[in-house]
């Protein structure tokens, strides 16, 4: 990629700083919807090159991939054209369930039990569906969680007639997952932020793909989701998390393999390789 003239660099640097300063919440407590503005010039030369490689790789893979990469220090953002495309959320709303329950407990509207906290750990650590169902049903289901998820950035999400009232069959976007993980990293009280970051860093081997592909030096953490799309045989493989010192970079990937043999393995490889291209060796 050719280097921009100095004046252009200065312009984009100022724009990136402005975007970072603007990161915050609406009067309703939601992250601002306009913070995800692309400031590619704020990425360093190596990461710009890695982004080009990752985009080329993603385009070569079956199906579509919505990707949002954010540098939380500079405000730089890279997103693909499908970052706004709604796909099945699968298990990624389990992170939003945990966020909402911690927020509600701070507000004094719920009192989480030891069993609830065990369920929270299980759904983040191993993506346990029974644990997520128990919390979803106990604390209000679609009526409560569905109404509150947009406060944590999931403003694109929709429930569908085909699969009503279920946390996993929400349609959402990579933009939504980007805003959700950044709500965790920037808006949650430190004790809750630290808890969620720790859970996402210490996931079970069945979760160690997607953003996990950043490699050990990146100290990644993630919440993944995957499912066979029963409508057409496609597989959905999603991963949202962070990488780098002090969780400098957030990364959200939603991949719909479309109809392809071995869809789960294809999707898992796609999401993991995207993260590997972006970060493996970058922090060494």
N, C-alpha and C positions, 0 to 999 in steps of 0.2 A: 504494500500500500504506500503510495507516494506521501511524502511529508508535507503537511500544510504550511503555508506561509506563517510567519510569526504572528501577524495580526489576527489570522484566523485561529491560531492556537490560543491566543489570549482571549479571544471572544468565547471559544468553547470552554476554556477553563473557568471564566466568569460564569458562564451558563451552568456549568456543572456545580459550582459552589452554590449558586442560587437554588438549584434543584435540591441539593442536600439540605440547605437551610429550610427549604419548604416542607421537608418530610415531617408530617404530623398528622393530626386528626381533624375531622370535620366537627362541627358542633355536636354531632350525634356520637362521637367517639370513633368514627371510622377513619382509617388512613386516607389521606387525600387521593382522589382518583387520578389527579394530574401529575403525580410525581414520577411516573414511569415514562420519562422522556428520554430518548436515546441521545447520549453524549459520547459517541464513540471515541472522539479525540481525547477524552480524559483517560481512556485505557492506555497503558504503556504499550510500546511497540511489540513486545513479546506476546502480550495477551491479545492484541489486535490480530496478530498472526494466528494465534491459537483459535480465536473466534472464527476467522476465515476457514480454517481447517475443519472446525466443528460444524460450521454451517454446510460446507461441502459434503462432509460425511453424512449429516442428517438428511440432506436432499437425496443421497444415494441409497437410503434405506427404504424398506417397504413402508407404505402408509404416510402419515404426517406426524410432525413433532412441533408442539408449541414449546418454546424455550424462552425463559427470561433470566438473564444474568445481571446481577446488580453489584457494583462496587460500593459498599456502604461508607467508605471513606471519602471518595470523590464525587459520588452521585452518578457515575457513569452507568448506563444501562444498555444492554444489547438484548433485543427480542426478535424472534422470527415472526414471519407473517401469520403463523397459526397460533401465536400467543393469545389471541382473542377468540380462538375457535373453541366452542364448548365441547367437552368430551366427558365421559363418565368419570366421576371423582374417585370411585372405588374406595380405598381405605384412607385416602388423604384427609377426609373430614374428621378422622379420629383425633388429629392434632387440634382442630377447631373445637371439638367436644371438650378436650382437656383444657384449652384456653378458656372456654365459656364457663366451665365449672369452677375454675380457680377465680375467675372474675366475680362470679355470682357469690362464691363463698366470702370473698373480701367485702362484698356489698351486704352481706348478712342475710341473703335471701335463700341460701341453702347451707346445710351443715354436712360436709362430707364425712363419711364414716371410714373406718379402717378398710372395710370391704370395698368401698368406692375407690379408695386410693390404690388398692391392690388391682382393681379392674383398670384404673387409669394406667398403671405401670404395664399391665399385660397388653393393653391395646396399643401402647406405644412401643413396647419392647419386642413383641412377637406378632403384632397386628392381630391380636385375638378378637375374633368377631363376636363371640359370646359376651366378652367383657364390654365391648362397645354397645351391643344390644341392651345389656343390663343397665348401663348408664343412660342411654338414649331413652329407654322406656321409663326409668325411674324419675328422670328429671325433665319430662315434658315433651319429648319427641319433637316432631316437626313444628308444633305450635310454639315451643320455647326456643329450641336450638335454631330452627329454620328462620325465625324472626330475628335472631341475634347474630347469626354468622356474618351478615353484612357489616356489622360493627367492627369486625376484625379483618375487613378487607375483601370478603367474598361477595362483592357486589354484582358479579356476573352470574352467580349460581341460580339454578332453577330446579324445582322438583318437576317430575313428569307424570303424566297419567298412567304410563306403562308400569312405573314402579313408585307409587306414591308413598310418602311417609317413611322413607328409608334413608339412613345416613349415607349408604354407599352408592345409591342410585340417584345421586344429585348430578346434574350436568354443571360443569364449572370450567374454568380456563386456567392456563398457566399464569396469566395476569393475576387471577384471584389467589393462586397459591403463592405467588411472589408477595402479594400484599399481606397474606396471612403470616408467612414466616417472618416478614419484616415487622409485623405487629408484635410477634413474639420477641424479636431481638431488640426492638426499640421502644415499645410501649408497655410491656408487661413490667410489674414491679420486680426488682432484682431477684428476690427469692424465688419467684415463679419462673422468671427467665432462666435463672441458673438451673432450676429443676428440669425444665423442658429441654434445655441445651444438653444437660447431662444424659437425659433419657434418649435423646436423638443420637448422641455419640456412642451409646453403649447398647445399640440394638442387637437383637438376635441375628445369627447368620442368615436367616431367611429374609432379612431386611438389608443385607450388606451388598447392595448393588445400586444402580442409579447414581445419585450424588456421591455415594460411597466410592465410586470409581476415581475420585480425586486423589486417592492414595493416602497412606498413613501420615505422611508429612503434613498434609493439609488438615489433619484432625477433623475429618468431616462428620457431619451428623445428618440424618435424614428420616423422613417418614415416607414410606412407599405405599403404593396401592396398585393392585393388579386384578384383572378379571377378564373372563371370556365374555365378549359382547354377544349375548344370545340372539341379537337381532340379525347378525350377518356372519357370525363366526370370527370376527376380528378379536384381537386381544388388545386390551388397554393396559399400559404399563406407565405408571406415574411415579415421580420422585421429586420431593421438595426438601431443601435443607440448606446447609451452609458449608463453607470451606475457608481455611486460612486462619492465621492468628487473629484472635478476638472476633472470630466469625466474620471476617472482613467481607467475604463474598457470599451472597445468597444466590441460590440456583433453583429454578423450578422447571421441570420437564414433564410434559404430558405427551404420550406417544400412543397413537392409534395405528396398529400395524395393518389395518384393513384385512382382507381375507388372505392369509398366508399360512402355509404349513408350519407347525411348530411355533405358533404365534407368541407364546409366553417367552420362550428362549430368544426369539428374534427381538421382542420389545425390551427384554432385560439387557440384552447385548447393546442395543441402540442407546438406551438411556445411560448405561454404564460407560460406554465408549465416549459419548459426548462429554461426560464429566472428566474422564481420563485425559482426553485431548486438551481440555481447558486447563487442567490443574496438575496432572501427574508430573512431577519434576519442577513445577513452577516455584515451589516454596523451598527447594533444597539449597 
